[in-house]
């Protein structure tokens, strides 16, 4: 009973006895049996996951879900339950609908992709009022008091893309930064990638004669959008480098293939099947990858360590920024 009071820091124990027990614990490298403790307490922990709905089983946003499922398989025996909430990438209202459901259930912790900036901040405000810890994946909001962020440094990702294109195209050539996004100003990770891209040239090439062009396309699937991109390329033949700020670079690649524009260097994001196909064809030159399965897994484990194991966790956990080409794609996991 005395040992139990010392381990769980409850009840009255004299200082000399406490010190003696703590010394023995240290010498024996004692670790409590977590499974036995959780079974005995019969306590359950409810986590909520909030992220974009995957377009398909091969799309980018299915990959963090794979990591979440793997983490759940490891920790569910400790009384952890995870409810999954998915919203449409084109509709902030679906984000709000899911956040209301999460708040109704009042979970112990939340993993979320702060995809829509304004809506995310409103949700976070409610989480803070309820003292519910939250972990960001994919995109980071530095000004928020999150428990942890797990993902790529979006600003540095944009800087890397700029450097690769700067090395790849002639000094006088123009570069296009292409956003496939609705309400770009509400999508923090894409804005950060663009800022990093421009920062590279302002810092390293302040006297550059390059023309940097930014174009936003709300829906790349429409014929109207394809025509906008075609017209942009045909009226700006000096464009020899294009940076697509998200995982939908394959839409651009299909246009370049149709127009037989093989002299343009192209960089996109994420290792999805459509992008791999154009990478192997040589139409896309580089894919910048960020290990999304790892993000989903580590986000859940971080909440588990904080809430169940009572461990301190790091507030910033950056995943690697990987450069994939057709030469190394078959060896990349």
Number of C-alpha atoms within 10 A of each C-alpha: 7 14 14 10 13 18 15 8 11 10 10 10 14 9 9 9 13 17 13 10 16 16 12 11 14 10 9 9 8 10 9 8 8 12 13 11 12 16 13 9 10 10 12 16 16 15 22 23 24 22 24 20 16 18 12 9 10 13 17 24 21 19 20 23 22 17 20 23 15 17 19 19 10 11 16 13 13 20 16 19 16 19 13 15 19 16 20 14 17 15 12 18 13 15 24 17 13 18 26 13 12 21 15 9 13 16 19 18 24 25 26 24 20 27 25 22 18 14 16 19 15 12 17 21 13 14 21 14 8 13 11 17 20 25 24 25 26 25 22 24 15 9 7 11 14 19 21 21 28 26 26 24 22 25 19 19 24 26 20 20 27 26 14 18 20 18 9 15 17 13 11 13 16 19 24 20 20 21 23 23 20 15 14 17 13 18 17 18 27 23 18 21 26 25 16 22 24 17 18 19 18 12 9 10 12 10 9 11 11 17 13 16 14 13 14 16 19 15 15 20 11 10 9 12 16 18 12 14 19 17 11 15 17 12 10 13 11 16 23 22 23 25 26 26 27 19 21 21 26 23 16 22 23 15 15 20 13 10 12 10 14 13 12 18 21 28 26 26 25 23 24 19 13 17 23 21 16 18 25 15 13 16 24 26 21 25 26 23 20 23 22 25 19 20 27 29 21 23 27 25 18 24 24 21 13 15 15 19 11 10 12 11 13 11 15 16 17 16 18 14 17 18 19 22 19 18 9 9 15 11 8 9 6
